[in-house]
């Protein structure tokens, strides 16, 4: 349950790139993208910062999980790294490129948020147990308040998604739907 959204909150969207959003996921991607787009519109209307994070892997054979086959990044379409068109970005958004799972490590994200006085981040995106959770763990270490948009994220593995929501997220933040978050803005 979301009790409050800080006055100085920022929306942080993780890895909603054209290639990634077409991968098979535990929850229907059209709904995830629709809710993420609703969050973008609400944060924009409220004049709050929007952070668009995308991954640019270090190696051509970037693996996201040890038990997965990994993704061969050698034969991707030219626009694979572009943000999904459902997410309407603007030049005033904060664009962060990460080369690891989390959006804070060696990216300047913390510094960008601090410049703007951000005290809370609202997280959404893909993959729940990888990019979102890694970013949330770092945000917790930096003492940000965290809200998780439960219906604006998904994972390649339903069990991993459920684990994050059952065991990790309640320990470091509040969980709510897109509607609940927008209502608190």
Backbone as a printed PyTorch tensor [residue, N CA C, xyz], in Angstrom:
tensor([[[  0.8330,  -1.1740,   0.0000],
         [  0.0000,   0.0000,   0.0000],
         [  0.8860,   1.2480,   0.0000]],

        [[  0.5380,   2.1930,  -0.8150],
         [  1.2620,   3.4530,  -0.8850],
         [  0.6480,   4.4180,   0.1300]],

        [[  1.4460,   4.8590,   1.1000],
         [  0.9300,   5.8030,   2.0910],
         [  1.1320,   7.2440,   1.6460]],

        [[  2.2190,   7.4990,   0.9300],
         [  2.4810,   8.8600,   0.4780],
         [  3.4900,   8.8550,  -0.6680]],

        [[  3.4190,   9.8670,  -1.4790],
         [  4.4580,  10.1380,  -2.4810],
         [  5.0700,  11.4660,  -2.0640]],

        [[  6.3730,  11.4710,  -1.8580],
         [  7.0690,  12.6770,  -1.4060],
         [  6.8680,  13.8340,  -2.3830]],

        [[  6.9220,  15.0330,  -1.8640],
         [  6.8720,  16.2330,  -2.6990],
         [  8.0050,  16.2200,  -3.7240]],

        [[  9.1590,  15.6880,  -3.3200],
         [ 10.3360,  15.6350,  -4.1940],
         [ 10.5830,  14.2140,  -4.6880]],

        [[  9.5710,  13.6460,  -5.3300],
         [  9.6810,  12.2950,  -5.8830],
         [ 10.0630,  12.3620,  -7.3540]],

        [[ 10.6990,  11.2980,  -7.8320],
         [ 11.0330,  11.1460,  -9.2480],
         [ 10.5710,   9.7700,  -9.7150]],

        [[ 10.1450,   9.6970, -10.9470],
         [  9.8010,   8.4220, -11.5760],
         [ 11.0590,   7.8730, -12.2320]],

        [[ 11.3620,   6.5960, -11.9930],
         [ 12.5150,   5.9490, -12.6080],
         [ 12.0160,   4.7130, -13.3560]],

        [[ 12.1420,   4.7470, -14.6790],
         [ 11.7280,   3.6340, -15.5270],
         [ 12.9580,   2.8510, -15.9710]],

        [[ 12.8970,   1.5490, -15.7840],
         [ 14.0380,   0.6860, -16.0590],
         [ 13.8370,  -0.1350, -17.3380]],

        [[ 14.7460,   0.0230, -18.2800],
         [ 14.9300,  -0.8550, -19.4430],
         [ 13.6890,  -1.0960, -20.3080]],

        [[ 12.8920,  -0.0950, -20.5270],
         [ 11.7210,  -0.2490, -21.4090],
         [ 12.1300,   0.0380, -22.8490]],

        [[ 13.0570,  -0.7760, -23.3290],
         [ 13.6220,  -0.6450, -24.6720],
         [ 12.8970,  -1.5580, -25.6500]],

        [[ 12.9120,  -1.1750, -26.9090],
         [ 12.1910,  -1.9280, -27.9390],
         [ 12.5130,  -3.4220, -27.9240]],

        [[ 13.7740,  -3.7660, -27.8320],
         [ 14.1450,  -5.1860, -27.8460],
         [ 13.6540,  -5.9030, -26.6000]],

        [[ 13.8390,  -5.2790, -25.4620],
         [ 13.5110,  -5.9210, -24.1910],
         [ 12.0040,  -6.1110, -24.0380]],

        [[ 11.2130,  -5.1210, -24.4160],
         [  9.7690,  -5.2360, -24.1960],
         [  9.0960,  -6.2420, -25.1190]],

        [[  9.8050,  -6.7430, -26.1220],
         [  9.2120,  -7.7680, -26.9720],
         [  9.5700,  -9.1850, -26.5140]],

        [[ 10.3920,  -9.3050, -25.4770],
         [ 10.7460, -10.6210, -24.9390],
         [  9.5590, -11.2170, -24.1810]],

        [[  9.4870, -12.5530, -24.1020],
         [  8.3910, -13.1610, -23.3380],
         [  8.5350, -12.8440, -21.8500]],

        [[  7.4440, -12.3880, -21.2490],
         [  7.4640, -11.9960, -19.8410],
         [  6.3170, -12.6430, -19.0870]],

        [[  6.3900, -12.5730, -17.7740],
         [  5.3880, -13.1720, -16.9010],
         [  4.0430, -12.4640, -16.9720]],

        [[  4.0430, -11.1800, -17.2870],
         [  2.8210, -10.3930, -17.3550],
         [  2.7470,  -9.7220, -18.7180]],

        [[  1.5520,  -9.5250, -19.2420],
         [  1.4290,  -8.9350, -20.5880],
         [  2.0950,  -7.5610, -20.6800]],

        [[  3.0180,  -7.4420, -21.6080],
         [  3.7730,  -6.2070, -21.7620],
         [  2.8980,  -5.0120, -22.1570]],

        [[  1.8490,  -5.1850, -22.9660],
         [  1.0400,  -4.0000, -23.2770],
         [  0.4950,  -3.3000, -22.0230]],

        [[  0.0720,  -4.0670, -21.0270],
         [ -0.4250,  -3.4690, -19.7850],
         [  0.6760,  -2.7840, -18.9980]],

        [[  1.8430,  -3.3910, -18.9610],
         [  2.9910,  -2.7960, -18.2690],
         [  3.3470,  -1.4570, -18.9160]],

        [[  3.4410,  -1.4360, -20.2360],
         [  3.7750,  -0.2060, -20.9550],
         [  2.6920,   0.8570, -20.7900]],

        [[  1.4370,   0.4420, -20.8180],
         [  0.3420,   1.3940, -20.6370],
         [  0.4320,   2.0550, -19.2550]],

        [[  0.6880,   1.2540, -18.2260],
         [  0.7860,   1.8150, -16.8740],
         [  2.0300,   2.6850, -16.7120]],

        [[  3.1260,   2.2710, -17.3100],
         [  4.3350,   3.1020, -17.2570],
         [  4.0810,   4.4430, -17.9500]],

        [[  3.3790,   4.4100, -19.0710],
         [  3.0510,   5.6520, -19.7960],
         [  2.1170,   6.5370, -18.9650]],

        [[  1.1900,   5.9360, -18.2400],
         [  0.3060,   6.7100, -17.3470],
         [  1.1230,   7.3960, -16.2530]],

        [[  2.1180,   6.6930, -15.7270],
         [  2.9830,   7.2880, -14.7070],
         [  3.7700,   8.4610, -15.2840]],

        [[  4.3010,   8.2780, -16.4800],
         [  5.0440,   9.3620, -17.1310],
         [  4.1470,  10.5900, -17.2720]],

        [[  2.9550,  10.3980, -17.7630],
         [  2.0350,  11.5200, -17.9640],
         [  1.7050,  12.2050, -16.6420]],

        [[  1.4860,  11.4270, -15.5940],
         [  1.1380,  12.0010, -14.2930],
         [  2.3160,  12.7490, -13.6770]],

        [[  3.5120,  12.1830, -13.7670],
         [  4.6910,  12.8560, -13.2170],
         [  4.9880,  14.1250, -14.0100]],

        [[  4.8200,  14.0620, -15.3240],
         [  5.0480,  15.2450, -16.1570],
         [  4.0580,  16.3490, -15.7740]],

        [[  2.7850,  15.9790, -15.6160],
         [  1.7590,  16.9540, -15.2360],
         [  2.0600,  17.5690, -13.8670]],

        [[  2.6120,  16.7610, -12.9520],
         [  2.9340,  17.2410, -11.6030],
         [  4.2630,  17.9990, -11.5640]],

        [[  4.9830,  18.0390, -12.6870],
         [  6.2620,  18.7520, -12.7360],
         [  7.3810,  18.0410, -11.9900]],

        [[  7.2750,  16.7290, -11.8970],
         [  8.2890,  15.9410, -11.1820],
         [  9.2460,  15.2790, -12.1800]],

        [[ 10.4870,  15.0570, -11.7570],
         [ 11.4840,  14.4730, -12.6650],
         [ 11.1270,  13.0650, -13.1370]],

        [[ 11.5020,  12.8000, -14.3720],
         [ 11.3250,  11.4840, -14.9780],
         [ 12.6910,  11.0120, -15.4330]],

        [[ 13.0530,   9.8140, -14.9880],
         [ 14.3410,   9.2220, -15.3370],
         [ 14.0790,   8.0370, -16.2610]],

        [[ 14.7070,   8.0640, -17.4150],
         [ 14.5980,   6.9840, -18.3930],
         [ 15.9380,   6.2490, -18.3930]],

        [[ 15.9060,   5.0130, -17.9240],
         [ 17.1230,   4.2050, -17.8360],
         [ 17.0900,   3.1550, -18.9300]],

        [[ 18.2040,   3.0230, -19.6280],
         [ 18.3100,   1.9190, -20.5790],
         [ 19.6500,   1.2270, -20.3770]],

        [[ 19.6420,  -0.0500, -20.6970],
         [ 20.8450,  -0.8460, -20.5320],
         [ 21.5990,  -0.9110, -21.8510]],

        [[ 22.8960,  -0.7910, -21.7440],
         [ 23.7860,  -0.9600, -22.8820],
         [ 24.8600,  -1.9280, -22.4020]],

        [[ 24.6610,  -3.2000, -22.6500],
         [ 25.5540,  -4.2230, -22.0880],
         [ 27.0070,  -4.0330, -22.4880]],

        [[ 27.8740,  -4.4680, -21.6020],
         [ 29.3080,  -4.3740, -21.8250],
         [ 29.7480,  -5.3210, -22.9300]],

        [[ 29.2650,  -6.5460, -22.8940],
         [ 29.7260,  -7.5350, -23.8640],
         [ 28.6100,  -7.9070, -24.8320]],

        [[ 28.9790,  -8.4420, -25.9970],
         [ 27.9710,  -8.8410, -26.9760],
         [ 27.1290, -10.0290, -26.5170]],

        [[ 27.6100, -10.7920, -25.5760],
         [ 26.8670, -11.9590, -25.0870],
         [ 26.3960, -11.7090, -23.6630]],

        [[ 25.7760, -10.5660, -23.4370],
         [ 25.3020, -10.1490, -22.1180],
         [ 24.2730, -11.1430, -21.5950]],

        [[ 24.5280, -11.6990, -20.4260],
         [ 23.5860, -12.6040, -19.7920],
         [ 22.9670, -11.9120, -18.5990]],

        [[ 21.6650, -12.0330, -18.4730],
         [ 20.9850, -11.4060, -17.3510],
         [ 20.8120, -12.3580, -16.1790]],

        [[ 20.9250, -13.6380, -16.4110],
         [ 20.7910, -14.6250, -15.3410],
         [ 21.7350, -15.7840, -15.6360]],

        [[ 22.2830, -16.3420, -14.5980],
         [ 23.1750, -17.4870, -14.7930],
         [ 22.4390, -18.7080, -15.3070]],

        [[ 21.1580, -18.8490, -14.9570],
         [ 20.3980, -20.0120, -15.3900],
         [ 19.6890, -19.7900, -16.7300]],

        [[ 19.9190, -18.6410, -17.3430],
         [ 19.3010, -18.4010, -18.6440],
         [ 20.3120, -18.6720, -19.7460]],

        [[ 19.8190, -18.7290, -20.9410],
         [ 20.6850, -18.9140, -22.0920],
         [ 21.3370, -17.6050, -22.4970]],

        [[ 20.8700, -16.5200, -21.9050],
         [ 21.4170, -15.2110, -22.2560],
         [ 20.8420, -14.7200, -23.5630]],

        [[ 21.2000, -13.5370, -23.9010],
         [ 20.7290, -12.9360, -25.1420],
         [ 21.9190, -12.6710, -26.0390]],

        [[ 21.8730, -13.2050, -27.2250],
         [ 22.9240, -12.8930, -28.1740],
         [ 22.6650, -11.4980, -28.7010]],

        [[ 23.5140, -10.5620, -28.3150],
         [ 23.3120,  -9.1740, -28.6920],
         [ 24.0570,  -8.8500, -29.9900]],

        [[ 24.3940,  -9.8590, -30.7570],
         [ 25.1800,  -9.6280, -31.9660],
         [ 24.3170,  -9.3580, -33.1910]],

        [[ 23.0690,  -9.8070, -33.1870],
         [ 22.2210,  -9.6460, -34.3580],
         [ 20.9230,  -8.9380, -33.9880]],

        [[ 21.0530,  -7.7740, -33.4370],
         [ 19.8820,  -7.0180, -33.0290],
         [ 19.5590,  -5.9550, -34.0680]],

        [[ 18.2720,  -5.5980, -34.1720],
         [ 17.9250,  -4.5120, -35.0900],
         [ 18.5790,  -3.2110, -34.6460]],

        [[ 18.7710,  -2.3080, -35.5420],
         [ 19.4760,  -1.0520, -35.2570],
         [ 18.8010,  -0.2510, -34.1480]],

        [[ 17.4850,  -0.3490, -34.0240],
         [ 16.7670,   0.4490, -33.0260],
         [ 16.4840,  -0.3080, -31.7260]],

        [[ 17.1670,  -1.4130, -31.4950],
         [ 16.8790,  -2.2600, -30.3320],
         [ 16.9600,  -1.4980, -29.0130]],

        [[ 17.8390,  -0.5040, -28.9490],
         [ 18.1140,   0.2000, -27.7030],
         [ 17.2080,   1.4080, -27.4760]],

        [[ 16.3760,   1.7450, -28.4400],
         [ 15.4700,   2.8830, -28.2900],
         [ 14.3700,   2.5460, -27.2910]],

        [[ 13.9040,   3.5540, -26.5840],
         [ 12.8140,   3.3740, -25.6360],
         [ 11.5320,   3.0680, -26.4040]],

        [[ 10.7270,   2.1610, -25.8650],
         [  9.4720,   1.7760, -26.5090],
         [  8.6410,   3.0220, -26.8010]],

        [[  7.9980,   3.0730, -27.9630],
         [  7.2730,   4.2820, -28.3600],
         [  6.1160,   4.6480, -27.4290]],

        [[  5.6180,   3.6990, -26.6660],
         [  4.5360,   3.9990, -25.7190],
         [  4.9840,   4.9700, -24.6350]],

        [[  6.2860,   4.9840, -24.3690],
         [  6.8500,   5.8700, -23.3510],
         [  7.2700,   7.1590, -24.0540]],

        [[  6.5030,   8.1830, -23.8640],
         [  6.7480,   9.4680, -24.5340],
         [  7.8100,  10.2500, -23.7590]],

        [[  9.0370,  10.1840, -24.2410],
         [ 10.1260,  10.9130, -23.5790],
         [ 10.1890,  12.3470, -24.0870]],

        [[ 10.8000,  13.2000, -23.2870],
         [ 11.0330,  14.5890, -23.6680],
         [ 12.4820,  14.9330, -23.3510]],

        [[ 12.9740,  15.9650, -23.9800],
         [ 14.3780,  16.3550, -23.8010],
         [ 14.6880,  16.7500, -22.3610]],

        [[ 13.6850,  17.1110, -21.5840],
         [ 13.9020,  17.4920, -20.1820],
         [ 13.9980,  16.2860, -19.2520]],

        [[ 13.6940,  15.0980, -19.7600],
         [ 13.8420,  13.8900, -18.9470],
         [ 15.3170,  13.6340, -18.6700]],

        [[ 15.5790,  12.8720, -17.6400],
         [ 16.9480,  12.4810, -17.2960],
         [ 17.1870,  11.1220, -17.9530]],

        [[ 18.1820,  11.0460, -18.8120],
         [ 18.4940,   9.7960, -19.5080],
         [ 19.7490,   9.1850, -18.8950]],

        [[ 19.6230,   7.9470, -18.4630],
         [ 20.7140,   7.2410, -17.8050],
         [ 21.0040,   5.9640, -18.5900]],

        [[ 22.2650,   5.7490, -18.8960],
         [ 22.7020,   4.5120, -19.5420],
         [ 23.4480,   3.6850, -18.5090]],

        [[ 23.0120,   2.4510, -18.3350],
         [ 23.6810,   1.5620, -17.3810],
         [ 24.3030,   0.3890, -18.1310]],

        [[ 25.3550,  -0.1480, -17.5580],
         [ 26.0320,  -1.3040, -18.1440],
         [ 25.9750,  -2.5100, -17.2170]],

        [[ 25.2910,  -2.3410, -16.1150],
         [ 25.1090,  -3.3920, -15.1190],
         [ 23.6180,  -3.5310, -14.8460]],

        [[ 23.2640,  -4.3320, -13.8640],
         [ 21.8540,  -4.5280, -13.5560],
         [ 21.2150,  -3.2680, -12.9830]],

        [[ 21.8780,  -2.6390, -12.0420],
         [ 21.2950,  -1.5030, -11.3460],
         [ 21.5850,  -0.1760, -12.0200]],

        [[ 20.6880,   0.7800, -11.8250],
         [ 20.7960,   2.0880, -12.4830],
         [ 21.6790,   3.0760, -11.7290]],

        [[ 22.1510,   2.7470, -10.5460],
         [ 22.9790,   3.6780,  -9.7840],
         [ 24.4810,   3.4740, -10.0220]],

        [[ 24.9260,   2.2670, -10.2800],
         [ 26.3450,   1.9590, -10.3490],
         [ 27.0140,   2.6200, -11.5590]],

        [[ 27.9400,   3.5540, -11.2910],
         [ 28.7260,   4.2330, -12.3310],
         [ 27.9010,   4.9240, -13.4070]],

        [[ 26.7700,   5.5270, -13.0120],
         [ 25.9090,   6.1700, -14.0100],
         [ 25.6600,   7.6500, -13.7580]],

        [[ 25.8850,   8.1290, -12.5670],
         [ 25.5710,   9.5120, -12.2380],
         [ 24.1230,   9.7180, -11.8240]],

        [[ 23.3490,   8.6440, -11.6970],
         [ 21.9400,   8.7810, -11.3270],
         [ 21.7870,   9.4470,  -9.9510]],

        [[ 22.5290,   8.9990,  -8.9760],
         [ 22.4190,   9.5800,  -7.6340],
         [ 22.6880,  11.0890,  -7.6740]],

        [[ 23.7110,  11.4860,  -8.3890],
         [ 24.0620,  12.8990,  -8.4910],
         [ 22.9520,  13.7080,  -9.1670]],

        [[ 22.3620,  13.1550, -10.2140],
         [ 21.2570,  13.8300, -10.9040],
         [ 20.0570,  14.0020,  -9.9760]],

        [[ 19.7560,  12.9880,  -9.1970],
         [ 18.6360,  13.0740,  -8.2620],
         [ 18.9360,  14.0670,  -7.1460]],

        [[ 20.1660,  14.0700,  -6.6580],
         [ 20.5390,  14.9850,  -5.5860],
         [ 20.4700,  16.4360,  -6.0370]],

        [[ 20.8880,  16.7130,  -7.2760],
         [ 20.8050,  18.0790,  -7.8170],
         [ 19.3760,  18.6040,  -7.7810]],

        [[ 18.4260,  17.7040,  -7.8890],
         [ 17.0150,  18.0790,  -7.9390],
         [ 16.3190,  17.9240,  -6.5830]],

        [[ 17.0650,  17.5520,  -5.5620],
         [ 16.5020,  17.4120,  -4.2270],
         [ 15.5590,  16.2320,  -4.0660]],

        [[ 15.6930,  15.2120,  -4.8990],
         [ 14.7970,  14.0550,  -4.8620],
         [ 15.0050,  13.2610,  -3.5740]],

        [[ 13.8930,  12.9210,  -2.9300],
         [ 13.9240,  12.1330,  -1.6970],
         [ 13.2780,  10.7640,  -1.8710]],

        [[ 12.5260,  10.5940,  -2.9550],
         [ 11.8310,   9.3290,  -3.2060],
         [ 11.8810,   8.9990,  -4.6800]],

        [[ 11.9810,   7.7060,  -4.9800],
         [ 11.8510,   7.2700,  -6.3610],
         [ 10.6820,   6.3000,  -6.4690]],

        [[  9.9640,   6.4240,  -7.5630],
         [  8.9150,   5.4830,  -7.9230],
         [  9.5010,   4.6380,  -9.0430]],

        [[  9.5320,   3.3330,  -8.8180],
         [ 10.1780,   2.4340,  -9.7730],
         [  9.1690,   1.6300, -10.5830]],

        [[  9.5030,   1.4510, -11.8680],
         [  8.7330,   0.6090, -12.7750],
         [  9.6850,   0.1220, -13.8630]],

        [[  9.2840,  -0.9130, -14.5930],
         [ 10.0850,  -1.3700, -15.7220],
         [ 10.3280,  -2.8610, -15.7410]],

        [[ 11.4030,  -3.2210, -16.4090],
         [ 11.7610,  -4.6120, -16.6530],
         [ 13.2360,  -4.7860, -16.3370]],

        [[ 13.5920,  -5.7460, -15.7600],
         [ 12.9640,  -6.9080, -15.1930],
         [ 12.8620,  -6.7290, -13.6860]],

        [[ 11.7580,  -7.1340, -13.1380],
         [ 11.4880,  -6.9370, -11.7150],
         [ 12.6510,  -7.4040, -10.8520]],

        [[ 13.1050,  -8.6400, -11.0710],
         [ 14.1180,  -9.2460, -10.2000],
         [ 15.5480,  -8.8630, -10.5630]],

        [[ 15.7180,  -8.1390, -11.6530],
         [ 17.0700,  -7.7820, -12.0800],
         [ 17.2350,  -6.2690, -12.0220]],

        [[ 16.8960,  -5.5620, -13.0790],
         [ 17.1250,  -4.1200, -13.1330],
         [ 16.3730,  -3.3370, -12.0830]],

        [[ 15.0990,  -3.6700, -11.8650],
         [ 14.3040,  -2.9340, -10.8810],
         [ 14.8080,  -3.2210,  -9.4720]],

        [[ 14.9710,  -4.4930,  -9.1400],
         [ 15.4120,  -4.8360,  -7.7860],
         [ 16.8190,  -4.3290,  -7.4910]],

        [[ 17.7300,  -4.4560,  -8.4330],
         [ 19.0950,  -3.9580,  -8.2160],
         [ 19.0880,  -2.4510,  -7.9860]],

        [[ 18.2860,  -1.7310,  -8.7630],
         [ 18.1710,  -0.2820,  -8.5920],
         [ 17.5560,   0.0430,  -7.2370]],

        [[ 16.5440,  -0.7050,  -6.8400],
         [ 15.8890,  -0.4790,  -5.5510],
         [ 16.8450,  -0.7230,  -4.3840]],

        [[ 17.6320,  -1.7550,  -4.4740],
         [ 18.5790,  -2.0440,  -3.3840],
         [ 19.5780,  -0.8940,  -3.2270]],

        [[ 20.0730,  -0.3840,  -4.3400],
         [ 21.0000,   0.7560,  -4.2700],
         [ 20.2950,   2.0010,  -3.7640]],

        [[ 19.0760,   2.2340,  -4.2210],
         [ 18.3120,   3.3950,  -3.7520],
         [ 18.1230,   3.3340,  -2.2420]],

        [[ 17.8800,   2.1570,  -1.7320],
         [ 17.7470,   1.9630,  -0.2900],
         [ 19.0600,   2.3100,   0.4180]],

        [[ 20.1800,   1.9010,  -0.1490],
         [ 21.4870,   2.2100,   0.4430],
         [ 21.7520,   3.7150,   0.4440]],

        [[ 21.2150,   4.4330,  -0.5420],
         [ 21.3490,   5.8920,  -0.6040],
         [ 20.2650,   6.6010,   0.2230]],

        [[ 19.4110,   5.8490,   0.8920],
         [ 18.3600,   6.3530,   1.7860],
         [ 17.2110,   7.0590,   1.0650]],

        [[ 16.9490,   6.6900,  -0.1830],
         [ 15.7490,   7.1920,  -0.8560],
         [ 14.5400,   6.4240,  -0.3430]],

        [[ 13.4060,   7.0980,  -0.2340],
         [ 12.1390,   6.4050,  -0.0520],
         [ 11.8120,   5.7860,  -1.4030]],

        [[ 11.1940,   4.6200,  -1.3810],
         [ 10.9400,   3.9060,  -2.6380],
         [  9.4840,   3.4750,  -2.6980]],

        [[  8.8710,   3.6730,  -3.8590],
         [  7.5410,   3.1470,  -4.1590],
         [  7.6570,   2.2890,  -5.4140]],

        [[  7.0150,   1.1480,  -5.3950],
         [  7.0550,   0.2200,  -6.5190],
         [  5.6860,   0.1880,  -7.1970]],

        [[  5.6600,   0.4430,  -8.4890],
         [  4.4180,   0.3820,  -9.2680],
         [  4.2030,  -1.0630,  -9.7040]],

        [[  3.4140,  -1.7950,  -8.9460],
         [  3.2790,  -3.2420,  -9.1330],
         [  2.7630,  -3.6420, -10.5050]],

        [[  1.9300,  -2.8270, -11.1120],
         [  1.3490,  -3.1690, -12.4090],
         [  2.0770,  -2.5030, -13.5770]],

        [[  3.2330,  -1.9060, -13.2970],
         [  4.0340,  -1.2770, -14.3470],
         [  5.4150,  -1.9120, -14.4100]],

        [[  5.4890,  -3.1700, -13.9950],
         [  6.7440,  -3.9180, -14.1280],
         [  6.4420,  -5.3930, -14.3170]],

        [[  7.4100,  -6.0760, -14.8820],
         [  7.2890,  -7.5110, -15.0860],
         [  8.6850,  -8.1140, -15.1600]],

        [[  8.7220,  -9.4260, -15.2630],
         [  9.9640, -10.1880, -15.2700],
         [  9.8490, -11.2900, -16.3110]],

        [[ 10.9610, -11.8300, -16.7150],
         [ 10.9540, -12.9560, -17.6440],
         [ 10.4590, -14.2210, -16.9430]],

        [[ 10.5670, -14.2380, -15.6090],
         [ 10.2100, -15.4120, -14.8150],
         [  9.1930, -15.0170, -13.7500]],

        [[  8.0180, -15.6400, -13.7770],
         [  6.9590, -15.3070, -12.8210],
         [  7.4260, -15.5090, -11.3810]],

        [[  8.1710, -16.5740, -11.1180],
         [  8.6290, -16.8580,  -9.7530],
         [  9.5810, -15.7810,  -9.2520]],

        [[ 10.4330, -15.2860, -10.1040],
         [ 11.3740, -14.2330,  -9.7130],
         [ 10.6180, -12.9420,  -9.4150]],

        [[  9.6470, -12.6120, -10.2480],
         [  8.7980, -11.4270, -10.0440],
         [  8.1010, -11.5220,  -8.6870]],

        [[  7.4840, -12.6610,  -8.4370],
         [  6.7500, -12.8660,  -7.1810],
         [  7.6770, -12.8000,  -5.9770]],

        [[  8.8810, -13.3440,  -6.0990],
         [  9.8470, -13.3130,  -4.9950],
         [ 10.2030, -11.8740,  -4.6210]],

        [[ 10.4740, -11.0560,  -5.6190],
         [ 10.8100,  -9.6550,  -5.3540],
         [  9.6740,  -8.9610,  -4.6060]],

        [[  8.4430,  -9.1850,  -5.0620],
         [  7.2950,  -8.5300,  -4.4450],
         [  6.9600,  -9.0840,  -3.0660]],

        [[  7.2250, -10.3550,  -2.8610],
         [  6.8790, -10.9690,  -1.5740],
         [  7.9390, -10.7350,  -0.5060]],

        [[  9.2200, -10.8150,  -0.8900],
         [ 10.2870, -10.8220,   0.1080],
         [ 11.1860,  -9.5890,   0.1290]],

        [[ 11.3900,  -8.9470,  -1.0030],
         [ 12.3650,  -7.8510,  -1.0620],
         [ 11.6960,  -6.4830,  -0.9790]],

        [[ 10.7870,  -6.2000,  -1.8840],
         [ 10.2130,  -4.8590,  -1.9620],
         [  9.5460,  -4.3850,  -0.6730]],

        [[  8.7720,  -5.2270,   0.0380],
         [  8.1490,  -4.7430,   1.2790],
         [  9.1610,  -4.3570,   2.3640]],

        [[ 10.3740,  -4.8560,   2.2730],
         [ 11.4090,  -4.5300,   3.2560],
         [ 12.0560,  -3.1760,   3.0090]],

        [[ 11.9810,  -2.6900,   1.7550],
         [ 12.7130,  -1.4610,   1.4440],
         [ 11.8380,  -0.3420,   0.8790]],

        [[ 10.5490,  -0.6040,   0.7310],
         [  9.6760,   0.4350,   0.1910],
         [  8.2180,   0.0700,   0.3170]],

        [[  7.4010,   0.8070,  -0.4060],
         [  5.9680,   0.5570,  -0.4250],
         [  5.5630,   0.1110,  -1.8220]],

        [[  4.5770,  -0.7740,  -1.8720],
         [  4.1110,  -1.3410,  -3.1310],
         [  2.6810,  -0.9050,  -3.3690]],

        [[  2.4110,  -0.4560,  -4.5880],
         [  1.0510,  -0.0790,  -4.9500],
         [  0.8730,  -0.0930,  -6.4510]],

        [[ -0.3410,   0.0980,  -6.8660],
         [ -0.6440,   0.1180,  -8.2980],
         [ -0.3600,   1.5040,  -8.8780]],

        [[ -0.3550,   1.5690, -10.1770],
         [ -0.2050,   2.8430, -10.8710],
         [ -1.2740,   3.8310, -10.4030]],

        [[ -2.4970,   3.3670, -10.3170],
         [ -3.5950,   4.2270,  -9.8750],
         [ -3.3780,   4.7770,  -8.4730]],

        [[ -2.9060,   3.9390,  -7.5560],
         [ -2.6530,   4.3830,  -6.1830],
         [ -1.5420,   5.4280,  -6.1400]],

        [[ -0.5230,   5.2170,  -6.9450],
         [  0.5970,   6.1730,  -6.9810],
         [  0.1180,   7.5090,  -7.5490]],

        [[ -0.6040,   7.4660,  -8.6510],
         [ -1.0950,   8.6950,  -9.2660],
         [ -2.0130,   9.4490,  -8.3100]],

        [[ -2.8320,   8.7150,  -7.5840],
         [ -3.7500,   9.3320,  -6.6240],
         [ -2.9940,  10.1010,  -5.5460]],

        [[ -1.7960,   9.6400,  -5.1730],
         [ -1.0130,  10.2780,  -4.1040],
         [ -0.1440,  11.4180,  -4.6060]],

        [[ -0.0280,  11.5770,  -5.9430],
         [  0.8100,  12.6610,  -6.4650],
         [  0.2370,  13.9730,  -6.0470]]])
